[in-house]
């Protein structure tokens, strides 16, 4: 999965790396980007890097 503004892609929303990003966003009162479910291949084509926590 990716988020529109995220630089990384994750296996799923339960990834600790993703969850940390969510908490930071909430702390800074930032809007959460909508989650999109895509394949790793599609994410790479969009220039996303794989998350080192869940991959
Ligand atoms: Zn991750």
mmCIF file of the protein (N, C-alpha, C, O) and its ligand, coordinates in Angstrom:
data_MODEL
# 
_entry.id   MODEL 
# 
loop_
_entity.id 
_entity.type 
_entity.pdbx_number_of_molecules 
1 polymer     1 
2 non-polymer 1 
# 
_entity_poly.entity_id                      1 
_entity_poly.type                           'polypeptide(L)' 
_entity_poly.nstd_linkage                   no 
_entity_poly.nstd_monomer                   no 
_entity_poly.pdbx_seq_one_letter_code       
;(UNK)(UNK)(UNK)(UNK)(UNK)(UNK)(UNK)(UNK)(UNK)(UNK)(UNK)(UNK)(UNK)(UNK)(UNK)(UNK)
(UNK)(UNK)(UNK)(UNK)(UNK)(UNK)(UNK)(UNK)(UNK)(UNK)(UNK)(UNK)(UNK)(UNK)(UNK)(UNK)
(UNK)(UNK)(UNK)(UNK)(UNK)(UNK)(UNK)(UNK)(UNK)(UNK)(UNK)(UNK)(UNK)(UNK)(UNK)(UNK)
(UNK)(UNK)(UNK)(UNK)(UNK)(UNK)(UNK)
;
_entity_poly.pdbx_seq_one_letter_code_can   XXXXXXXXXXXXXXXXXXXXXXXXXXXXXXXXXXXXXXXXXXXXXXXXXXXXXXX 
_entity_poly.pdbx_strand_id                 A 
# 
loop_
_entity_poly_seq.entity_id 
_entity_poly_seq.num 
_entity_poly_seq.mon_id 
_entity_poly_seq.hetero 
1 1  UNK n 
1 2  UNK n 
1 3  UNK n 
1 4  UNK n 
1 5  UNK n 
1 6  UNK n 
1 7  UNK n 
1 8  UNK n 
1 9  UNK n 
1 10 UNK n 
1 11 UNK n 
1 12 UNK n 
1 13 UNK n 
1 14 UNK n 
1 15 UNK n 
1 16 UNK n 
1 17 UNK n 
1 18 UNK n 
1 19 UNK n 
1 20 UNK n 
1 21 UNK n 
1 22 UNK n 
1 23 UNK n 
1 24 UNK n 
1 25 UNK n 
1 26 UNK n 
1 27 UNK n 
1 28 UNK n 
1 29 UNK n 
1 30 UNK n 
1 31 UNK n 
1 32 UNK n 
1 33 UNK n 
1 34 UNK n 
1 35 UNK n 
1 36 UNK n 
1 37 UNK n 
1 38 UNK n 
1 39 UNK n 
1 40 UNK n 
1 41 UNK n 
1 42 UNK n 
1 43 UNK n 
1 44 UNK n 
1 45 UNK n 
1 46 UNK n 
1 47 UNK n 
1 48 UNK n 
1 49 UNK n 
1 50 UNK n 
1 51 UNK n 
1 52 UNK n 
1 53 UNK n 
1 54 UNK n 
1 55 UNK n 
# 
loop_
_struct_asym.id 
_struct_asym.entity_id 
A 1 
B 2 
# 
loop_
_chem_comp.id 
_chem_comp.type 
_chem_comp.mon_nstd_flag 
UNK 'L-peptide linking' . 
ZN  non-polymer         . 
# 
_pdbx_entity_nonpoly.entity_id   2 
_pdbx_entity_nonpoly.name        ? 
_pdbx_entity_nonpoly.comp_id     ZN 
# 
_pdbx_nonpoly_scheme.asym_id         B 
_pdbx_nonpoly_scheme.entity_id       2 
_pdbx_nonpoly_scheme.mon_id          ZN 
_pdbx_nonpoly_scheme.ndb_seq_num     1 
_pdbx_nonpoly_scheme.pdb_seq_num     101 
_pdbx_nonpoly_scheme.auth_seq_num    101 
_pdbx_nonpoly_scheme.pdb_mon_id      ZN 
_pdbx_nonpoly_scheme.auth_mon_id     ZN 
_pdbx_nonpoly_scheme.pdb_strand_id   A 
_pdbx_nonpoly_scheme.pdb_ins_code    . 
# 
loop_
_atom_site.group_PDB 
_atom_site.id 
_atom_site.type_symbol 
_atom_site.label_atom_id 
_atom_site.label_alt_id 
_atom_site.label_comp_id 
_atom_site.label_asym_id 
_atom_site.label_entity_id 
_atom_site.label_seq_id 
_atom_site.pdbx_PDB_ins_code 
_atom_site.Cartn_x 
_atom_site.Cartn_y 
_atom_site.Cartn_z 
_atom_site.occupancy 
_atom_site.B_iso_or_equiv 
_atom_site.pdbx_formal_charge 
_atom_site.auth_seq_id 
_atom_site.auth_comp_id 
_atom_site.auth_asym_id 
_atom_site.auth_atom_id 
_atom_site.pdbx_PDB_model_num 
ATOM   1   N  N  . UNK A 1 1  ? 0.836  -1.200 0.000   1.00 0.00 ? 1   UNK A N  1 
ATOM   2   C  CA . UNK A 1 1  ? 0.000  0.000  0.000   1.00 0.00 ? 1   UNK A CA 1 
ATOM   3   C  C  . UNK A 1 1  ? 0.872  1.251  0.000   1.00 0.00 ? 1   UNK A C  1 
ATOM   4   O  O  . UNK A 1 1  ? 1.992  1.228  0.510   1.00 0.00 ? 1   UNK A O  1 
ATOM   5   N  N  . UNK A 1 2  ? 0.375  2.314  -0.556  1.00 0.00 ? 2   UNK A N  1 
ATOM   6   C  CA . UNK A 1 2  ? 1.078  3.595  -0.531  1.00 0.00 ? 2   UNK A CA 1 
ATOM   7   C  C  . UNK A 1 2  ? 0.100  4.669  -0.062  1.00 0.00 ? 2   UNK A C  1 
ATOM   8   O  O  . UNK A 1 2  ? -1.117 4.483  -0.093  1.00 0.00 ? 2   UNK A O  1 
ATOM   9   N  N  . UNK A 1 3  ? 0.650  5.770  0.362   1.00 0.00 ? 3   UNK A N  1 
ATOM   10  C  CA . UNK A 1 3  ? -0.172 6.959  0.539   1.00 0.00 ? 3   UNK A CA 1 
ATOM   11  C  C  . UNK A 1 3  ? 0.239  7.948  -0.541  1.00 0.00 ? 3   UNK A C  1 
ATOM   12  O  O  . UNK A 1 3  ? 1.362  7.902  -1.041  1.00 0.00 ? 3   UNK A O  1 
ATOM   13  N  N  . UNK A 1 4  ? -0.657 8.822  -0.888  1.00 0.00 ? 4   UNK A N  1 
ATOM   14  C  CA . UNK A 1 4  ? -0.411 9.699  -2.020  1.00 0.00 ? 4   UNK A CA 1 
ATOM   15  C  C  . UNK A 1 4  ? 0.857  10.534 -1.836  1.00 0.00 ? 4   UNK A C  1 
ATOM   16  O  O  . UNK A 1 4  ? 1.625  10.740 -2.776  1.00 0.00 ? 4   UNK A O  1 
ATOM   17  N  N  . UNK A 1 5  ? 1.060  11.010 -0.608  1.00 0.00 ? 5   UNK A N  1 
ATOM   18  C  CA . UNK A 1 5  ? 2.208  11.874 -0.369  1.00 0.00 ? 5   UNK A CA 1 
ATOM   19  C  C  . UNK A 1 5  ? 3.401  11.145 0.221   1.00 0.00 ? 5   UNK A C  1 
ATOM   20  O  O  . UNK A 1 5  ? 4.486  11.712 0.345   1.00 0.00 ? 5   UNK A O  1 
ATOM   21  N  N  . UNK A 1 6  ? 3.198  9.882  0.584   1.00 0.00 ? 6   UNK A N  1 
ATOM   22  C  CA . UNK A 1 6  ? 4.271  9.130  1.216   1.00 0.00 ? 6   UNK A CA 1 
ATOM   23  C  C  . UNK A 1 6  ? 5.401  8.815  0.251   1.00 0.00 ? 6   UNK A C  1 
ATOM   24  O  O  . UNK A 1 6  ? 5.180  8.639  -0.947  1.00 0.00 ? 6   UNK A O  1 
ATOM   25  N  N  . UNK A 1 7  ? 6.597  8.748  0.777   1.00 0.00 ? 7   UNK A N  1 
ATOM   26  C  CA . UNK A 1 7  ? 7.754  8.426  -0.051  1.00 0.00 ? 7   UNK A CA 1 
ATOM   27  C  C  . UNK A 1 7  ? 7.977  6.926  -0.098  1.00 0.00 ? 7   UNK A C  1 
ATOM   28  O  O  . UNK A 1 7  ? 8.700  6.436  -0.966  1.00 0.00 ? 7   UNK A O  1 
ATOM   29  N  N  . UNK A 1 8  ? 7.371  6.192  0.818   1.00 0.00 ? 8   UNK A N  1 
ATOM   30  C  CA . UNK A 1 8  ? 7.621  4.761  0.929   1.00 0.00 ? 8   UNK A CA 1 
ATOM   31  C  C  . UNK A 1 8  ? 6.352  3.971  0.698   1.00 0.00 ? 8   UNK A C  1 
ATOM   32  O  O  . UNK A 1 8  ? 5.240  4.482  0.834   1.00 0.00 ? 8   UNK A O  1 
ATOM   33  N  N  . UNK A 1 9  ? 6.546  2.704  0.343   1.00 0.00 ? 9   UNK A N  1 
ATOM   34  C  CA . UNK A 1 9  ? 5.374  1.819  0.308   1.00 0.00 ? 9   UNK A CA 1 
ATOM   35  C  C  . UNK A 1 9  ? 5.554  0.708  1.332   1.00 0.00 ? 9   UNK A C  1 
ATOM   36  O  O  . UNK A 1 9  ? 6.670  0.296  1.648   1.00 0.00 ? 9   UNK A O  1 
ATOM   37  N  N  . UNK A 1 10 ? 4.427  0.240  1.835   1.00 0.00 ? 10  UNK A N  1 
ATOM   38  C  CA . UNK A 1 10 ? 4.400  -0.732 2.925   1.00 0.00 ? 10  UNK A CA 1 
ATOM   39  C  C  . UNK A 1 10 ? 3.592  -1.952 2.522   1.00 0.00 ? 10  UNK A C  1 
ATOM   40  O  O  . UNK A 1 10 ? 2.813  -1.921 1.569   1.00 0.00 ? 10  UNK A O  1 
ATOM   41  N  N  . UNK A 1 11 ? 3.799  -3.028 3.273   1.00 0.00 ? 11  UNK A N  1 
ATOM   42  C  CA . UNK A 1 11 ? 3.020  -4.238 3.032   1.00 0.00 ? 11  UNK A CA 1 
ATOM   43  C  C  . UNK A 1 11 ? 1.548  -4.024 3.399   1.00 0.00 ? 11  UNK A C  1 
ATOM   44  O  O  . UNK A 1 11 ? 0.654  -4.411 2.647   1.00 0.00 ? 11  UNK A O  1 
ATOM   45  N  N  . UNK A 1 12 ? 1.307  -3.416 4.537   1.00 0.00 ? 12  UNK A N  1 
ATOM   46  C  CA . UNK A 1 12 ? -0.066 -3.096 4.920   1.00 0.00 ? 12  UNK A CA 1 
ATOM   47  C  C  . UNK A 1 12 ? -0.058 -2.008 5.991   1.00 0.00 ? 12  UNK A C  1 
ATOM   48  O  O  . UNK A 1 12 ? 0.995  -1.548 6.433   1.00 0.00 ? 12  UNK A O  1 
ATOM   49  N  N  . UNK A 1 13 ? -1.253 -1.616 6.390   1.00 0.00 ? 13  UNK A N  1 
ATOM   50  C  CA . UNK A 1 13 ? -1.385 -0.493 7.329   1.00 0.00 ? 13  UNK A CA 1 
ATOM   51  C  C  . UNK A 1 13 ? -0.881 -0.809 8.730   1.00 0.00 ? 13  UNK A C  1 
ATOM   52  O  O  . UNK A 1 13 ? -0.713 0.097  9.546   1.00 0.00 ? 13  UNK A O  1 
ATOM   53  N  N  . UNK A 1 14 ? -0.641 -2.070 9.014   1.00 0.00 ? 14  UNK A N  1 
ATOM   54  C  CA . UNK A 1 14 ? -0.164 -2.440 10.347  1.00 0.00 ? 14  UNK A CA 1 
ATOM   55  C  C  . UNK A 1 14 ? 1.347  -2.270 10.501  1.00 0.00 ? 14  UNK A C  1 
ATOM   56  O  O  . UNK A 1 14 ? 1.883  -2.493 11.587  1.00 0.00 ? 14  UNK A O  1 
ATOM   57  N  N  . UNK A 1 15 ? 2.020  -1.891 9.461   1.00 0.00 ? 15  UNK A N  1 
ATOM   58  C  CA . UNK A 1 15 ? 3.469  -1.705 9.529   1.00 0.00 ? 15  UNK A CA 1 
ATOM   59  C  C  . UNK A 1 15 ? 3.833  -0.659 10.598  1.00 0.00 ? 15  UNK A C  1 
ATOM   60  O  O  . UNK A 1 15 ? 3.284  0.443  10.591  1.00 0.00 ? 15  UNK A O  1 
ATOM   61  N  N  . UNK A 1 16 ? 4.748  -0.994 11.511  1.00 0.00 ? 16  UNK A N  1 
ATOM   62  C  CA . UNK A 1 16 ? 5.135  -0.038 12.557  1.00 0.00 ? 16  UNK A CA 1 
ATOM   63  C  C  . UNK A 1 16 ? 5.676  1.266  11.975  1.00 0.00 ? 16  UNK A C  1 
ATOM   64  O  O  . UNK A 1 16 ? 5.468  2.344  12.533  1.00 0.00 ? 16  UNK A O  1 
ATOM   65  N  N  . UNK A 1 17 ? 6.367  1.151  10.854  1.00 0.00 ? 17  UNK A N  1 
ATOM   66  C  CA . UNK A 1 17 ? 6.896  2.352  10.203  1.00 0.00 ? 17  UNK A CA 1 
ATOM   67  C  C  . UNK A 1 17 ? 5.779  3.262  9.731   1.00 0.00 ? 17  UNK A C  1 
ATOM   68  O  O  . UNK A 1 17 ? 5.841  4.481  9.890   1.00 0.00 ? 17  UNK A O  1 
ATOM   69  N  N  . UNK A 1 18 ? 4.757  2.652  9.150   1.00 0.00 ? 18  UNK A N  1 
ATOM   70  C  CA . UNK A 1 18 ? 3.603  3.439  8.704   1.00 0.00 ? 18  UNK A CA 1 
ATOM   71  C  C  . UNK A 1 18 ? 2.843  4.026  9.886   1.00 0.00 ? 18  UNK A C  1 
ATOM   72  O  O  . UNK A 1 18 ? 2.443  5.190  9.866   1.00 0.00 ? 18  UNK A O  1 
ATOM   73  N  N  . UNK A 1 19 ? 2.649  3.194  10.928  1.00 0.00 ? 19  UNK A N  1 
ATOM   74  C  CA . UNK A 1 19 ? 1.911  3.648  12.103  1.00 0.00 ? 19  UNK A CA 1 
ATOM   75  C  C  . UNK A 1 19 ? 2.612  4.829  12.770  1.00 0.00 ? 19  UNK A C  1 
ATOM   76  O  O  . UNK A 1 19 ? 1.960  5.743  13.274  1.00 0.00 ? 19  UNK A O  1 
ATOM   77  N  N  . UNK A 1 20 ? 3.945  4.804  12.769  1.00 0.00 ? 20  UNK A N  1 
ATOM   78  C  CA . UNK A 1 20 ? 4.700  5.914  13.341  1.00 0.00 ? 20  UNK A CA 1 
ATOM   79  C  C  . UNK A 1 20 ? 4.445  7.190  12.535  1.00 0.00 ? 20  UNK A C  1 
ATOM   80  O  O  . UNK A 1 20 ? 4.266  8.270  13.099  1.00 0.00 ? 20  UNK A O  1 
ATOM   81  N  N  . UNK A 1 21 ? 4.432  7.048  11.220  1.00 0.00 ? 21  UNK A N  1 
ATOM   82  C  CA . UNK A 1 21 ? 4.141  8.193  10.358  1.00 0.00 ? 21  UNK A CA 1 
ATOM   83  C  C  . UNK A 1 21 ? 2.762  8.761  10.635  1.00 0.00 ? 21  UNK A C  1 
ATOM   84  O  O  . UNK A 1 21 ? 2.565  9.976  10.637  1.00 0.00 ? 21  UNK A O  1 
ATOM   85  N  N  . UNK A 1 22 ? 1.800  7.861  10.870  1.00 0.00 ? 22  UNK A N  1 
ATOM   86  C  CA . UNK A 1 22 ? 0.440  8.296  11.180  1.00 0.00 ? 22  UNK A CA 1 
ATOM   87  C  C  . UNK A 1 22 ? 0.410  9.088  12.479  1.00 0.00 ? 22  UNK A C  1 
ATOM   88  O  O  . UNK A 1 22 ? -0.237 10.129 12.582  1.00 0.00 ? 22  UNK A O  1 
ATOM   89  N  N  . UNK A 1 23 ? 1.138  8.558  13.480  1.00 0.00 ? 23  UNK A N  1 
ATOM   90  C  CA . UNK A 1 23 ? 1.160  9.252  14.781  1.00 0.00 ? 23  UNK A CA 1 
ATOM   91  C  C  . UNK A 1 23 ? 1.797  10.635 14.666  1.00 0.00 ? 23  UNK A C  1 
ATOM   92  O  O  . UNK A 1 23 ? 1.320  11.598 15.267  1.00 0.00 ? 23  UNK A O  1 
ATOM   93  N  N  . UNK A 1 24 ? 2.869  10.725 13.893  1.00 0.00 ? 24  UNK A N  1 
ATOM   94  C  CA . UNK A 1 24 ? 3.526  12.024 13.697  1.00 0.00 ? 24  UNK A CA 1 
ATOM   95  C  C  . UNK A 1 24 ? 2.566  12.988 13.013  1.00 0.00 ? 24  UNK A C  1 
ATOM   96  O  O  . UNK A 1 24 ? 2.478  14.156 13.391  1.00 0.00 ? 24  UNK A O  1 
ATOM   97  N  N  . UNK A 1 25 ? 1.857  12.505 12.019  1.00 0.00 ? 25  UNK A N  1 
ATOM   98  C  CA . UNK A 1 25 ? 0.904  13.360 11.308  1.00 0.00 ? 25  UNK A CA 1 
ATOM   99  C  C  . UNK A 1 25 ? -0.177 13.866 12.246  1.00 0.00 ? 25  UNK A C  1 
ATOM   100 O  O  . UNK A 1 25 ? -0.564 15.033 12.184  1.00 0.00 ? 25  UNK A O  1 
ATOM   101 N  N  . UNK A 1 26 ? -0.667 12.985 13.118  1.00 0.00 ? 26  UNK A N  1 
ATOM   102 C  CA . UNK A 1 26 ? -1.717 13.375 14.051  1.00 0.00 ? 26  UNK A CA 1 
ATOM   103 C  C  . UNK A 1 26 ? -1.174 14.431 15.021  1.00 0.00 ? 26  UNK A C  1 
ATOM   104 O  O  . UNK A 1 26 ? -1.841 15.419 15.326  1.00 0.00 ? 26  UNK A O  1 
ATOM   105 N  N  . UNK A 1 27 ? 0.051  14.194 15.496  1.00 0.00 ? 27  UNK A N  1 
ATOM   106 C  CA . UNK A 1 27 ? 0.702  15.110 16.435  1.00 0.00 ? 27  UNK A CA 1 
ATOM   107 C  C  . UNK A 1 27 ? 0.837  16.514 15.837  1.00 0.00 ? 27  UNK A C  1 
ATOM   108 O  O  . UNK A 1 27 ? 0.653  17.522 16.519  1.00 0.00 ? 27  UNK A O  1 
ATOM   109 N  N  . UNK A 1 28 ? 1.165  16.544 14.538  1.00 0.00 ? 28  UNK A N  1 
ATOM   110 C  CA . UNK A 1 28 ? 1.359  17.829 13.865  1.00 0.00 ? 28  UNK A CA 1 
ATOM   111 C  C  . UNK A 1 28 ? 0.068  18.340 13.237  1.00 0.00 ? 28  UNK A C  1 
ATOM   112 O  O  . UNK A 1 28 ? 0.067  19.311 12.481  1.00 0.00 ? 28  UNK A O  1 
ATOM   113 N  N  . UNK A 1 29 ? -1.034 17.664 13.569  1.00 0.00 ? 29  UNK A N  1 
ATOM   114 C  CA . UNK A 1 29 ? -2.352 18.049 13.072  1.00 0.00 ? 29  UNK A CA 1 
ATOM   115 C  C  . UNK A 1 29 ? -2.374 18.114 11.549  1.00 0.00 ? 29  UNK A C  1 
ATOM   116 O  O  . UNK A 1 29 ? -3.038 18.966 10.958  1.00 0.00 ? 29  UNK A O  1 
ATOM   117 N  N  . UNK A 1 30 ? -1.646 17.210 10.935  1.00 0.00 ? 30  UNK A N  1 
ATOM   118 C  CA . UNK A 1 30 ? -1.667 17.144 9.480   1.00 0.00 ? 30  UNK A CA 1 
ATOM   119 C  C  . UNK A 1 30 ? -2.730 16.167 9.028   1.00 0.00 ? 30  UNK A C  1 
ATOM   120 O  O  . UNK A 1 30 ? -3.033 15.190 9.712   1.00 0.00 ? 30  UNK A O  1 
ATOM   121 N  N  . UNK A 1 31 ? -3.276 16.439 7.894   1.00 0.00 ? 31  UNK A N  1 
ATOM   122 C  CA . UNK A 1 31 ? -4.261 15.525 7.329   1.00 0.00 ? 31  UNK A CA 1 
ATOM   123 C  C  . UNK A 1 31 ? -3.572 14.251 6.889   1.00 0.00 ? 31  UNK A C  1 
ATOM   124 O  O  . UNK A 1 31 ? -2.487 14.292 6.310   1.00 0.00 ? 31  UNK A O  1 
ATOM   125 N  N  . UNK A 1 32 ? -4.196 13.128 7.161   1.00 0.00 ? 32  UNK A N  1 
ATOM   126 C  CA . UNK A 1 32 ? -3.630 11.859 6.714   1.00 0.00 ? 32  UNK A CA 1 
ATOM   127 C  C  . UNK A 1 32 ? -3.931 11.678 5.231   1.00 0.00 ? 32  UNK A C  1 
ATOM   128 O  O  . UNK A 1 32 ? -5.051 11.907 4.772   1.00 0.00 ? 32  UNK A O  1 
ATOM   129 N  N  . UNK A 1 33 ? -2.914 11.264 4.500   1.00 0.00 ? 33  UNK A N  1 
ATOM   130 C  CA . UNK A 1 33 ? -3.120 10.992 3.085   1.00 0.00 ? 33  UNK A CA 1 
ATOM   131 C  C  . UNK A 1 33 ? -3.942 9.732  2.931   1.00 0.00 ? 33  UNK A C  1 
ATOM   132 O  O  . UNK A 1 33 ? -3.768 8.778  3.690   1.00 0.00 ? 33  UNK A O  1 
ATOM   133 N  N  . UNK A 1 34 ? -4.830 9.715  1.962   1.00 0.00 ? 34  UNK A N  1 
ATOM   134 C  CA . UNK A 1 34 ? -5.601 8.493  1.736   1.00 0.00 ? 34  UNK A CA 1 
ATOM   135 C  C  . UNK A 1 34 ? -4.690 7.343  1.326   1.00 0.00 ? 34  UNK A C  1 
ATOM   136 O  O  . UNK A 1 34 ? -3.719 7.525  0.591   1.00 0.00 ? 34  UNK A O  1 
ATOM   137 N  N  . UNK A 1 35 ? -5.025 6.163  1.818   1.00 0.00 ? 35  UNK A N  1 
ATOM   138 C  CA . UNK A 1 35 ? -4.232 4.969  1.513   1.00 0.00 ? 35  UNK A CA 1 
ATOM   139 C  C  . UNK A 1 35 ? -4.698 4.377  0.195   1.00 0.00 ? 35  UNK A C  1 
ATOM   140 O  O  . UNK A 1 35 ? -5.897 4.275  -0.066  1.00 0.00 ? 35  UNK A O  1 
ATOM   141 N  N  . UNK A 1 36 ? -3.745 3.992  -0.624  1.00 0.00 ? 36  UNK A N  1 
ATOM   142 C  CA . UNK A 1 36 ? -4.081 3.311  -1.864  1.00 0.00 ? 36  UNK A CA 1 
ATOM   143 C  C  . UNK A 1 36 ? -3.450 1.937  -1.846  1.00 0.00 ? 36  UNK A C  1 
ATOM   144 O  O  . UNK A 1 36 ? -2.287 1.791  -1.468  1.00 0.00 ? 36  UNK A O  1 
ATOM   145 N  N  . UNK A 1 37 ? -4.195 0.940  -2.247  1.00 0.00 ? 37  UNK A N  1 
ATOM   146 C  CA . UNK A 1 37 ? -3.653 -0.409 -2.315  1.00 0.00 ? 37  UNK A CA 1 
ATOM   147 C  C  . UNK A 1 37 ? -3.130 -0.656 -3.724  1.00 0.00 ? 37  UNK A C  1 
ATOM   148 O  O  . UNK A 1 37 ? -3.893 -0.704 -4.689  1.00 0.00 ? 37  UNK A O  1 
ATOM   149 N  N  . UNK A 1 38 ? -1.823 -0.810 -3.820  1.00 0.00 ? 38  UNK A N  1 
ATOM   150 C  CA . UNK A 1 38 ? -1.194 -1.079 -5.111  1.00 0.00 ? 38  UNK A CA 1 
ATOM   151 C  C  . UNK A 1 38 ? -0.175 -2.192 -4.918  1.00 0.00 ? 38  UNK A C  1 
ATOM   152 O  O  . UNK A 1 38 ? 0.183  -2.530 -3.790  1.00 0.00 ? 38  UNK A O  1 
ATOM   153 N  N  . UNK A 1 39 ? 0.278  -2.747 -6.005  1.00 0.00 ? 39  UNK A N  1 
ATOM   154 C  CA . UNK A 1 39 ? 1.344  -3.751 -5.908  1.00 0.00 ? 39  UNK A CA 1 
ATOM   155 C  C  . UNK A 1 39 ? 2.679  -3.047 -5.703  1.00 0.00 ? 39  UNK A C  1 
ATOM   156 O  O  . UNK A 1 39 ? 2.809  -1.848 -5.946  1.00 0.00 ? 39  UNK A O  1 
ATOM   157 N  N  . UNK A 1 40 ? 3.680  -3.824 -5.246  1.00 0.00 ? 40  UNK A N  1 
ATOM   158 C  CA . UNK A 1 40 ? 5.028  -3.268 -5.064  1.00 0.00 ? 40  UNK A CA 1 
ATOM   159 C  C  . UNK A 1 40 ? 5.535  -2.708 -6.389  1.00 0.00 ? 40  UNK A C  1 
ATOM   160 O  O  . UNK A 1 40 ? 6.186  -1.664 -6.427  1.00 0.00 ? 40  UNK A O  1 
ATOM   161 N  N  . UNK A 1 41 ? 5.232  -3.409 -7.460  1.00 0.00 ? 41  UNK A N  1 
ATOM   162 C  CA . UNK A 1 41 ? 5.654  -2.971 -8.791  1.00 0.00 ? 41  UNK A CA 1 
ATOM   163 C  C  . UNK A 1 41 ? 5.055  -1.610 -9.132  1.00 0.00 ? 41  UNK A C  1 
ATOM   164 O  O  . UNK A 1 41 ? 5.753  -0.719 -9.617  1.00 0.00 ? 41  UNK A O  1 
ATOM   165 N  N  . UNK A 1 42 ? 3.761  -1.457 -8.877  1.00 0.00 ? 42  UNK A N  1 
ATOM   166 C  CA . UNK A 1 42 ? 3.095  -0.184 -9.161  1.00 0.00 ? 42  UNK A CA 1 
ATOM   167 C  C  . UNK A 1 42 ? 3.676  0.935  -8.317  1.00 0.00 ? 42  UNK A C  1 
ATOM   168 O  O  . UNK A 1 42 ? 3.844  2.059  -8.791  1.00 0.00 ? 42  UNK A O  1 
ATOM   169 N  N  . UNK A 1 43 ? 3.986  0.617  -7.044  1.00 0.00 ? 43  UNK A N  1 
ATOM   170 C  CA . UNK A 1 43 ? 4.547  1.626  -6.152  1.00 0.00 ? 43  UNK A CA 1 
ATOM   171 C  C  . UNK A 1 43 ? 5.907  2.086  -6.659  1.00 0.00 ? 43  UNK A C  1 
ATOM   172 O  O  . UNK A 1 43 ? 6.218  3.277  -6.629  1.00 0.00 ? 43  UNK A O  1 
ATOM   173 N  N  . UNK A 1 44 ? 6.714  1.136  -7.123  1.00 0.00 ? 44  UNK A N  1 
ATOM   174 C  CA . UNK A 1 44 ? 8.041  1.480  -7.645  1.00 0.00 ? 44  UNK A CA 1 
ATOM   175 C  C  . UNK A 1 44 ? 7.921  2.348  -8.883  1.00 0.00 ? 44  UNK A C  1 
ATOM   176 O  O  . UNK A 1 44 ? 8.702  3.278  -9.085  1.00 0.00 ? 44  UNK A O  1 
ATOM   177 N  N  . UNK A 1 45 ? 6.930  2.033  -9.712  1.00 0.00 ? 45  UNK A N  1 
ATOM   178 C  CA . UNK A 1 45 ? 6.719  2.837  -10.918 1.00 0.00 ? 45  UNK A CA 1 
ATOM   179 C  C  . UNK A 1 45 ? 6.359  4.273  -10.573 1.00 0.00 ? 45  UNK A C  1 
ATOM   180 O  O  . UNK A 1 45 ? 6.584  5.188  -11.366 1.00 0.00 ? 45  UNK A O  1 
ATOM   181 N  N  . UNK A 1 46 ? 5.798  4.465  -9.384  1.00 0.00 ? 46  UNK A N  1 
ATOM   182 C  CA . UNK A 1 46 ? 5.458  5.828  -8.951  1.00 0.00 ? 46  UNK A CA 1 
ATOM   183 C  C  . UNK A 1 46 ? 6.621  6.486  -8.214  1.00 0.00 ? 46  UNK A C  1 
ATOM   184 O  O  . UNK A 1 46 ? 6.483  7.594  -7.695  1.00 0.00 ? 46  UNK A O  1 
ATOM   185 N  N  . UNK A 1 47 ? 7.754  5.814  -8.167  1.00 0.00 ? 47  UNK A N  1 
ATOM   186 C  CA . UNK A 1 47 ? 8.926  6.407  -7.549  1.00 0.00 ? 47  UNK A CA 1 
ATOM   187 C  C  . UNK A 1 47 ? 8.984  6.252  -6.043  1.00 0.00 ? 47  UNK A C  1 
ATOM   188 O  O  . UNK A 1 47 ? 9.735  6.962  -5.373  1.00 0.00 ? 47  UNK A O  1 
ATOM   189 N  N  . UNK A 1 48 ? 8.188  5.319  -5.497  1.00 0.00 ? 48  UNK A N  1 
ATOM   190 C  CA . UNK A 1 48 ? 8.218  5.086  -4.051  1.00 0.00 ? 48  UNK A CA 1 
ATOM   191 C  C  . UNK A 1 48 ? 9.328  4.099  -3.696  1.00 0.00 ? 48  UNK A C  1 
ATOM   192 O  O  . UNK A 1 48 ? 9.636  3.182  -4.458  1.00 0.00 ? 48  UNK A O  1 
ATOM   193 N  N  . UNK A 1 49 ? 9.905  4.304  -2.550  1.00 0.00 ? 49  UNK A N  1 
ATOM   194 C  CA . UNK A 1 49 ? 10.898 3.360  -2.059  1.00 0.00 ? 49  UNK A CA 1 
ATOM   195 C  C  . UNK A 1 49 ? 10.236 2.387  -1.109  1.00 0.00 ? 49  UNK A C  1 
ATOM   196 O  O  . UNK A 1 49 ? 9.220  2.710  -0.495  1.00 0.00 ? 49  UNK A O  1 
ATOM   197 N  N  . UNK A 1 50 ? 10.810 1.184  -0.981  1.00 0.00 ? 50  UNK A N  1 
ATOM   198 C  CA . UNK A 1 50 ? 10.197 0.225  -0.069  1.00 0.00 ? 50  UNK A CA 1 
ATOM   199 C  C  . UNK A 1 50 ? 10.571 0.563  1.369   1.00 0.00 ? 50  UNK A C  1 
ATOM   200 O  O  . UNK A 1 50 ? 11.691 0.987  1.654   1.00 0.00 ? 50  UNK A O  1 
ATOM   201 N  N  . UNK A 1 51 ? 9.619  0.368  2.257   1.00 0.00 ? 51  UNK A N  1 
ATOM   202 C  CA . UNK A 1 51 ? 9.824  0.630  3.673   1.00 0.00 ? 51  UNK A CA 1 
ATOM   203 C  C  . UNK A 1 51 ? 10.798 -0.395 4.246   1.00 0.00 ? 51  UNK A C  1 
ATOM   204 O  O  . UNK A 1 51 ? 10.642 -1.596 4.026   1.00 0.00 ? 51  UNK A O  1 
ATOM   205 N  N  . UNK A 1 52 ? 11.806 0.081  4.981   1.00 0.00 ? 52  UNK A N  1 
ATOM   206 C  CA . UNK A 1 52 ? 12.800 -0.847 5.521   1.00 0.00 ? 52  UNK A CA 1 
ATOM   207 C  C  . UNK A 1 52 ? 12.260 -1.635 6.708   1.00 0.00 ? 52  UNK A C  1 
ATOM   208 O  O  . UNK A 1 52 ? 12.856 -2.636 7.104   1.00 0.00 ? 52  UNK A O  1 
ATOM   209 N  N  . UNK A 1 53 ? 11.158 -1.205 7.274   1.00 0.00 ? 53  UNK A N  1 
ATOM   210 C  CA . UNK A 1 53 ? 10.589 -1.904 8.429   1.00 0.00 ? 53  UNK A CA 1 
ATOM   211 C  C  . UNK A 1 53 ? 9.823  -3.141 7.994   1.00 0.00 ? 53  UNK A C  1 
ATOM   212 O  O  . UNK A 1 53 ? 9.995  -4.207 8.585   1.00 0.00 ? 53  UNK A O  1 
ATOM   213 N  N  . UNK A 1 54 ? 8.993  -3.025 6.987   1.00 0.00 ? 54  UNK A N  1 
ATOM   214 C  CA . UNK A 1 54 ? 8.120  -4.161 6.647   1.00 0.00 ? 54  UNK A CA 1 
ATOM   215 C  C  . UNK A 1 54 ? 8.563  -4.926 5.399   1.00 0.00 ? 54  UNK A C  1 
ATOM   216 O  O  . UNK A 1 54 ? 7.938  -5.931 5.062   1.00 0.00 ? 54  UNK A O  1 
ATOM   217 N  N  . UNK A 1 55 ? 9.607  -4.496 4.707   1.00 0.00 ? 55  UNK A N  1 
ATOM   218 C  CA . UNK A 1 55 ? 10.061 -5.253 3.538   1.00 0.00 ? 55  UNK A CA 1 
ATOM   219 C  C  . UNK A 1 55 ? 11.405 -5.884 3.788   1.00 0.00 ? 55  UNK A C  1 
ATOM   220 O  O  . UNK A 1 55 ? 11.942 -6.560 2.911   1.00 0.00 ? 55  UNK A O  1 
HETATM 221 ZN ZN . ZN  B 2 .  ? 6.395  -0.288 6.234   1.00 0.00 ? 101 ZN  A ZN 1 
# 
